[in-house]
Amino acid sequence: MALCCALLLLCSQALALALALGRGMLYPRESASRELKELNGIWSFRADFSPQRDKGFVQQWYRKPLRQSGPVIDMPVPASFNELTQDPSLRQYTGWVWYEKEVLLPRSWLLNALNTRVVLRVGSAHYYSIVWVNGVNVTEHEGGHLPFEADISRIVQGSPGALCRITIALNNTLTPQTLPPGSIQFMRDESKYPRGYFVQNTRFDFFNYAGIHRPVVLYTTPSVYIDDITVTTAWAGNIGVVRYEVLVMGNTRYSLSLNLREKEGKVVATGKGLIGELKVVEPKLWWPYLMNENPGYLYYLEVKLSAQVGGELSEDVYTLPVGIRTVHVTSRQFLINGKPFYFHGVNKHEDADIRGKGLDWALIVKDFNLLQWLGANSFRTSHYPYAEEIMDLCDAYGIVVIDECPGVGMKDPENFGNKSLAHHLVVMEELIRRDKNRPSVVMWSVANEPASELLPAAYYFKTVIAHTKAIDPTRPVTFVSNANYAHDHGAPYVDVICINSYFSWYHDAGHLEVIQLQLNTQFENWYEAYQRPIIQSEYGADTIAGLHNDPPLMFSEEYQKAVLKEYHSVFDKKRKEYVIGELIWNFADFMTDQATSRVLGNKKGIFTRQRQPKAAAFVLRDRYWKLANESSCLHPTLTYYNL
């Protein structure tokens, strides 16, 4: 009976996901039918320093090689452009920049035009992008943290020769209606500022890095192809269920077969058709890190499409990693696979020296090694969606993710208008389309520290959260608040309360003795008001590595340790009731705008920006491994990683 109910629920959930999102955004993967060409490396680059930032459009730089428009410089992709030169005006630049790459395409992509699609895909570019191929506009995209793509087959297959010139114009300007929002302030006093002088203002505390931040690729599919796959999972007793829905484009006459394979390659279930379910006997569930001997277990769903194209058989094959797991929230617990899960993890940023927010595999691997050493089982993608490559490792390692959209810095009434709302809904659709199949993603976050005490926030967050749940009924939804519990107009609509607070730092600075009282009061007020489980989604203190003082004083390593221990005392009491998690702010130091309160960035990391541990990292490591041992039924003592 339980399995039947689960199947009925899965049917409706998978259908809701697929219908709501329409076209897909599958991660490019090579297969027997798909080829991939990475375009990472050196691109030509030019910033438009004209007064209106419009010279590139007036002169139509996209119509000919960029070097013919004027001086260009080399620019690595992926990377932020801000800190790669010695030019301070480029570091602070706001406006249009131009990227260009000339690529030779394989002859096989051009000769079989009848049955070959060529697609250009950008992993992310911050913030607004316009793309041309051989001078022809192929797509535009708003938003700096999610992928977009365009079918360029007709352009490249219809052009003489195999040279493909890709031009991307990118604008990092933030307005009250972008996500994140910002504003442009023109300085009119010409006795203090040059004519036309302006600054970009933001209300978030991280540097507004810009550029092509994630990989750019060209990939091929057959003309009849697998456009999207949606999976939802459940289990009951010794039976696991994978419910699937496949979207096929290019033809209506085809056949579809599916194989679900274990990690070792053994087929454990098969299916046919666009919609169906696969049953797995004695399934290996996807478990979080430190919750099972084999965390992050993934099956592989191989989807094979066969169709007749031009009188010949055409096939498309795509393989999707799948984790079988369930998520459920009660008034006091967060359950993964029916067992209570306690978030002991971190908040992060995509941020590093020189490359800014550009994807860096060495840094990614280092960070995951540090997460495992720390005993962290989770993180929040503060304050924007992270790279798909990072999310892949979360799936594989069992790191639980609160997946957050770029709704940060929403502090003014105009950030809650209809235009902002419409864009916010689109962003959530794009985020869910990208990450809907990831077992590591257990909750969506629609914003961080918005001005939710403003009256327009009530309708705004009611709408965004309802829209998110309508698209994906399988996951809880939250946003992260720092408002007063009694005046938060968005809190009634969330499934989990997430609270940021910095007692003895931004409040009662230097007074460690008030932390426990104030934190205890915070938890009791929020739970009494909303009767929902609570995550302490941010807490911490700025610390200059190597700065020491005893008794502890602000900015010393001793003070950061003391703050953590005061918070932990309250967490240990409240996690027996309704507190379900604690996420330190922050994993590592990161860059911010210049300010008198910031010395080369935010220093609340337990690691430096170069990933060296401060004293607090060892405090947190001791705690997290203790928490893991308390909650684990596997071994008396879990493996304790050495630094």
N, C-alpha and C positions, 0 to 999 in steps of 0.2 A: 504493500500500500504506500509506504514512504517513497519507494522508488517511482511508482506511478505518479505521485504528486510532484516529485522532483522533475520528472520528464515533462509533465504538463507545464510546469513553471518555466523550464528551460525553453520549451517551444515558444512561449510568448515572449520571453526575454530576448532570445536570439532574433526573433522576427522584429521586435521593437527596435533593436540596435540596427539591424540591416535596413529596415524601411526608413528610419529617421535620418540615416546618414547618406543613403544613396551611393554615389560613386566612391570608390575606395582610394586608399593611399598606402598600398602595401610597400614594405621596405624592399628596396631592390636586392634581389638575391639571384646569383647565377644558377642556372639549371641546364638540363639538356636542351631546353628550348629558349633560354634567355642568356644574352651576353651583356657584359658590363664593362664600361670604360670610365675609369676615374679621371677627373679633371683637376685633382688637387695639385698644388705646386705653384709656380710663379705665373701670375697674371699681370697684364698691363693695367696701370691704375692712374687716374687723374681726378683730383678734387676740383670742383668748380668754385673758384673764389670770386666770381663776378658778383657785383652788389646784390643782384636779385637771385643769384644761384641758378640762373636759367640759361647761361651761355651754351651749355651742351645741347639744350633743346632748340634754341634759336638757330644754332649752327648745325644741328642734326648730326651729332658726333657718331650716332649709331649707323650712319649710312656708309661709312668707310672705316678702314682700320684706325683705331684710336690714336695711334702714333702720328697720324697725319693731321690731327686736330691741334697738336701742340705738344709740349713736353709731357712725357709719361714717366712713371717710375715703376720699378718691380714691386709687386705686392703678393705675399704668400696667401694662399687659400688652402685650408681655412685659417683665419686669424682675424682679430680686430686690427683696424688700420691705425689706431690712435697712438700707439707707443712704439712704432717700428721705425720712426725717423727721428732726427734731432729737431724737427720743426714743431715748436710749441703751438703754432696756429692749427696744425693738423691734429694734434692731440685733443684740442678743444673744439674741433670743427663741427659745425652744424649745417646741414644742407645736402646737396646732391654730390655724390661721388660716382665715378664711372670705372667699371671693371671690364676687361676684355681678354678673351682666350681664343686662339686659333687652333683648331684641332683637325687632324686628318682622320677620316672615318674609314673603317675597314670596307673593302670592296664588297664583301658579302652583304653588308647592310644596305648597299645601294642597288645591287643587281637584282635582288629578289623583292622588288617594291610591292608586288601583289600580296606577299605574305610576311612582310616585315614592318613592324612599327618601331620608330626610333623616338625615344622619350628623353627629354632633358629634365633632370630633377635637381632641385636645390634643397639641401637639408635645412638650412635657415639662413636668412639674411636680415640684418636689422637696419631699418625698420620697414620702409615701403620700397618695393622692388618693381622695376619695369624691365622686361627681358626682350631682346631682339636676337634673332638668328639670321645671319646674312642680311642684316638691315630690315628684316620683317619682324614686326611686333608679334610675339607669341603668347605672352601672359603678363599679368600684373598681380601683385600680392601685397596685402597689408598685414603686418604682424612680423615680429622679429624672431620668433622662436619655434616656428612650425614649418614643415616642408611644403613645397609646392612644385608642380611639374607641368609640362606642356608636351603634347604630341607634335614633334617637328618633322614628321616623316615627309610630308609633301614638299617642305622647303628644301631639305637636304637631298632627297631623292630626285628632285626636279632640277637641281642645280648642276651646272657643268663642273666636273672635277669633284674631288672628295673633301675639299677644304670647307670647314664649318667654322664660322666666326660668331662667337657668342659674346654679346654685349649686355651687361647688367648695370642699369642706373639705380642707385641706392640712396635713399633719403632717410636720415636718422632723426629728423625733426619730430618732436612729440608735441601734441596739442591736447586741449582738454578732452577731446573725444577719442584719442588713441588709447591703447592698452599696452603698456602703462601710459598714463596721461602725463602731460607737461604743459608748459606755456612758453611762448617767446615774448621777451620783454625788450622793447626798443628804448634805448637811452637817448632822450631828446635834448638833453642839455649839452650843447656843443662846446661849452667851456670846459667840460669834463670828459667828453667822449667824442671820438671821431664821428663824422656824419654817417648815418646808417648803422651805427654800432648796436648790436643786440646780443642778448645772452639767452641760453636755453635754461629755463628753470624746471626743476623736478621736485617731487615731494617724497622721493624714496632714497634710501641710504646705501646706494651702490653706484659705481661709475657707469655712465651710459655708453658703454663700449659699442662700437658699430663696425660693420663690415660683413663679409660672407663668413659666417662663423662655423658652418658645418659643410661636409663634403658636397661637391657638385659632381654629378655623374650623368653619363649617357647610358641608357640601357635599351635593350630590344625585347619585344615580345612578338609572337605571331599576330597576324591580323585579327584572328579570333582568339581571345585571350581571357585569362582569369583576372578580373578587375578587382575583386575584393573577396575576403573570407571573413566571416564572423563566427566566433565560437563562444559558447558558454558551457560551464561544466557543473557537475554535481556528483555526489556519491551517496550511496546508502548501503549499509551492510558490506558485502564484498564486491559490489558492482559500482564501477565508475561510469559516468555518462559524459560524452562530448557531443553537444548539440551544435550542428554547423549549418551555415547558409552561405552559399557561394554565388557571387555575381559574375556573370559572363557577358562580355561585350564583343561586338563584331559580327554576330550571326545568331539566329534563333534555332539553328539545327546543329546539334552536337551531342556528344555523350560525355558523361562525367563519372570518374571513379575515384575513390578515396581509400588510402591505406593509412592507418595509424600505427606508427612504429615506436618501439621502445628505443631508448638511447643506444642500445647495442645493435639495433637494426631489425629485430624480430617484429613481424607484423602481428598486432594483437587485436585488430578490428578492421573491418572493411565496410565500405558503403558505396552507394551510387546515387546520382541525382543531385539537384541543387540544394535540397533541404533534407536533413535527416539527422540521425543520432547514431553514435557509435558506443557500444557497451564494452567495457573492459572488466574482465574478471580479475579480482585481487589487484586493484589499481595501486600504483605507486603515487601517492599524493604529493602535491607540491607543498612543501613545508618551509617556513622561514628559517633562516640561519640560526643555529643553536637550539632549534626546537625539535630537531630530528637528526639522526645519524646521516641522513642523505638529503640535505636541504636543496631546494631549487630543482627538484627532479622534473625534467621536461620530456614529453613525448614529441613526436614529429609527425604532423599531419601532411601527408603527400597528396596533393590534388592534381589529377591528370585529366586534361581536356582533349578530346579528339573531335575533329571537324573536317569536312570536305571544303577545300579552298582551291578554286580553279581546276577542279577535277582530281586533285591530289589530297592525300591524307595529311592534315596538319595537327600537330600536338603542342600543347602547352603544359608545363609542369611547374608547380610552385609548392614549396615546403614551408609550413608554418610551425614554429615551436608552440607547444601547448602544455600548460600545467593544469592538472586537475585539482581544484581546491574550491572551497566555499568561504563566504564571508557573511557574518551576521552580527548585528548590533542590538544589544539589549539596553535597558536603562542604566546598567552598571558595568557592562562588559563588552569587549570587542572579541568576537569569536572567529578564528580561522580553523576550518575543518572541525568545527564544533568544540574547539578547545580555547580557553581564554588566552588572549595574546596581549602582552604588555610591551608597548613601544619603548624601547630604550635605545635612542639613536641620536641623530644630529640633524641640524639644518646645514645646507651647503650653499655654495655659489659656483657657477662656472666662471672661474677667475684665476688668473696666474700672471706672473711676470711676463712681460714682452708680448705674448700672444693674446692677452686679454681674455676674451670669451671663446677664442678659437679652439676647436676640438684638438686635443693632444693626447695620443694614446699612452704615452709614457706617464703623463700625469694621472690619467684615468686609472691605470693599473696600480700606480702608487697609492691613490686614494682608496681603492678597494682593499689593498693590503692593509692600509691603516685602519679601515673600518673593521676588518676581521681581527686585527690585533687588539683593537679597542673593545671588541665584543659588542659592537653596535649591530642591531638587527633591523634598522629602519632609518630612513631619512625622508624629509620633505623637500620637494624640488623648489625651494625658495629662490626667487619669487617668479618663476616662469618654467615652462616645460624644458627639461634637459634633453641632451642629444639622444637619439635613438640608440646609439652605440653604448651609452651609459645604461640605458634602460634594458638593453639586451643582457648586460652583465648582472643587473639586479635580478632578472628572471633566472639566470643560470646559477647565481650564488645564493639565492633565497633572501635577498635584501628587500624588505617590505617598503613600499613607496606610497607616500601621500602626494599625488600628482597635482601640482598647482599651476593655474593659468597665470598670465602676466597682470592680474588685477591688483597692482600695488601702486601706492601713491594716490589713491582715490580720496582726496581730502576736501575737495571743493564741491559745492552743489551742482555746478555744471558738469561734473564727472558722472552724474546720475541721470542725465537727460536721455531722451529717446534715441539719439544718434549713438551715444555711448552704449546704451542697452542693446541696440541692434548689433553693434560690432561685438559686444561681449558674448552674445548668443552664438555668433558665427565662430568665435574663438573656441568656445566650449565644444562646438560641433567638430572643429578641426582637431582639437586635442583628443577627443574621444575616438574619432575616426582613426587617429594614429595609434593610440594606446589601448584600445578596447579589449584586445586579446591578451594583454600581458597579465600573467598571474601575480606578478610583484605589485601591481597597482591595485590597492585595496580601497582607496577612497579618493574622491576628487575634491580639490579645494578651489573655490571660485574667486578668492580674493585674500589679500593679506592686509590687515590693519586699515580697512577702509573707514571713512567717517560714517560708521553705521548708526551713530546717534542722530544723524540728520533725518528728517521726516521722509524725504524721497527714497531713502535707503530701504524702507519697508517694501514698497512695491518692486523696487529694483531687484533686491535679493530674493524675494518671493518668486519673481519671474525667472531669474537666472537659475535658481536651484530647481524649480519645477521643470524647466526646460532640460536641465542636465539629467534629472531623474527620468523624464519621459524618454530621452535618448538611451540612457543606460540604467535600467531598473535593477541591475545586479550589484551596484556598489553604493555605499553611503556617500553623502555629500556634506561638506563643511565649508566654512571660511574661517580665517584666523582673525581674532578680534583683540583689540586692546581698549575697547570702549568700556564704560561703566555697565555692569550687568543689568541695571535697572533701566537703561536708556538705549540698549542695543536693539535696533528695529529689525535686524537681520537674523538674530539668534533663534527666534521661534521656528525658523524653517530648516535648521541644520539637524543632522542626525547625531553628530558628535560635536561637543563644545571644544574649541581650540582657543587657548588664551595665551597671550604674550604679556609678561610683566617683568619689570626690572627693579624690584625692591632693593633699596640701598645703593642704587645706581642713578637712574633717572628720577627716582622718588627717594627722598631722605638719603641723599648721597652720603656715603661713608658710615651709615648707621647700620651695621650688621645686626645689631640686637633687635631690630624691628622686623626682620625678614619673616621669622616663623609666625608671628602673630598676624602680619598682614597677608601672608600667603594662605594661612589657614582660613582667615576670613574670606579671602577671595574665593576659595574652593566652595565653602559652605554657601555663600551667597549665590554663586552660579548654579550649584546643584539644586538648591531649594527652589530657584526660579524656574529651571527648565527640566529637571529630572532626566538629564542625559549624561552619559559618561564624558569625562573631561580629559583632555591632553594638555599638559603644559607645553605649548608649542614653541615657546622661546623663553630663555632666561640666561643670564650670564653677566659678565663684566669685562670691560676693556683691560688688557694686560700688555705691557711692554716686556717682551722676552728679555730676561736677564736683569730686570728691575726688581730689587728685593727690599722688603721692609718688614720689621717685626717690632711692635704689633703691626698687623696688616693695615696698609694704607692703599687707597685707590690707585689703580694702574700697576701695582706690584703683583708678582706672581702669587704671593701669599694671600692677597686680597681676593683674587679670582678663586683660589682654592677654598677660602673661607665662605664666599658667597655660595659656591656649589654645595658645600656641606650643610649650610643652613637650609637650603632648598631641599636637599635630600632627606633631611630629618622629617620634614612635613610630607614629602612624597611617600616615605615608608609607612606613614600612618594612613594616608588617604588612598593608597593603592589597595588597601584591604577593603575599601568601600567602593569608590566610583572613579577614581583617577586611573586611567588606563595607559598613560604614557608620559614620557619626558624626553624632550628633544633640545639639546643644548644649542645655544646660539654663541658661537658658530664653530663649525668643524675647523676652519682655517681663516686666518686674517685675509681681508680682501680690500680692493681699492674702492674708494668713494670719491665724490667731488671734494675739492679743496675747501676746508673750513677750519676755523680756529679750534674746533672740537675734534678734529681728525688729523692725526699725524701720519701722513702717507697711508690713509685708509682706516678702516674699522679694525680694531685690534682685539675683538672679542673671541677670536679663534683659540681653541685649545692646542692647535698647531699654528706655527707661523705660516706666512704665505709660501714659504719654501718647504713646508711640511715637516718642520722640526718640532718636537713636542715641547710644550710648556709644562710646568709642574701639574697643572690641572688635568692634563691628558692622563696622567698616571692615577689621579684620584678617580676620574671617570672610568678608566679601564678596570680598576679594582671593583668599582660599583657594578659595572655592566656584567662582568663575569660572575660576580656574586648573584646578581639577579638571574642570570642564565642558569646557574646551578640550582637555584631555588625552584625555578619553574620547570626544569628538565627532569624527565623520568628516565633518561637514558643511562646516565652514568653518575656515580657519586660526585665526580669532578670532571667537567668538560676540559678539553684541551685548552691550555692557557698559552697563547702564542707569545713567543719571544720577540722583542723588538729587533 
